[in-house]
Amino acid sequence: RGGCLESATAAGNERRFVSFLDGRTGETRHVPRAAPGLGSTRPGIVRCLEKVAADCPRVALRRGAGVLRVSRAEGGIRAHLDDGTSVEGTHIIGADGKWSRVRSSFPSLSSQSTMATAPSFGVSMFSPTVPRAFETDRTYVVSPRNECMFYCIASPHPSGGYSVSVVCHDETLERYPWLAPPADNVGANASVECGWDDEHSAPPERTASADELARRLEGLFREEMPAFHDSLDGETFRTARVNRRVTWLDHGDGDGAAFSAEGGLRRGDVPD
């Protein structure tokens, strides 16, 4: 009704197939999706939401000021912003992710969840051009030999080119210890609070520089996935960044929504 889906569809790109590519031989199997997927970026989604919200008479957009904390006010709540101002209302929706300032403002909500860490991580790269023989209406799952203990996901980027992610597990490090993320999971950003703008770590713990990471990754692709390697732009490997290990909020209940004992505050079972 609000035009959000139409706006997002226009800004993103539809993905009608999932294609499974043997990275060694180049043999590909295409599987059509029952319903098209939609590829977008976080900035793209934000622009779509802002475009729709700007046309809603009851919506006021505030940019350049984040929420520091939330407190109770007479008749409702008050959101204190980091520019020194505040906004009052009857309700607040804390759709601000796993590092939510809204949730952390209420102990009765924040105490219901703990942060869990998956035994996996990834390496992100960007190809400025579409890999040779690749289509732009699908996502590719690229596999080396099974014993390599990693695989790749390649997807068309809405602004052009292709994003390439190497999905790794702890077992991957037994063969390729130079891919290990920094032990503190923060690396060069140790003084920065984790959040939306802090998604990537420093170079791997045993890799001295971004150039060394690029060189080793290109060698790995050339050896284990030669067909995929030959389809990529040579600059792709120089864009490599090691992602943080995946984290999520573990609510420990598995029962959808839950309610606290204070004031009817509700936590919805919404993935961050």
Secondary structure, DSSP 8 states (H G I E B T S, - for coil): --SHHHHHHHHSEEEEEEEEEETTT--EEEEEEEEEEEE--HHHHHHHHHHHHHT-TT-----S--EEEEEEETTEEEEEETTS-EEEES-----S-TT-HHHHT-HHHHTT-EEEE-SEEEEEEEESS--TT--SSEEEEEE--GGG-EEEEEEE-TTSSEEEEEEEETTHHHH-GGG---TTS-GGGTTS--STT--B-SS-TT---HHHHHHHHHHHHHHH-HHHHHHS-GGGGGG-EEB---EEEE-S--SS-EE-SSTT-EE-----
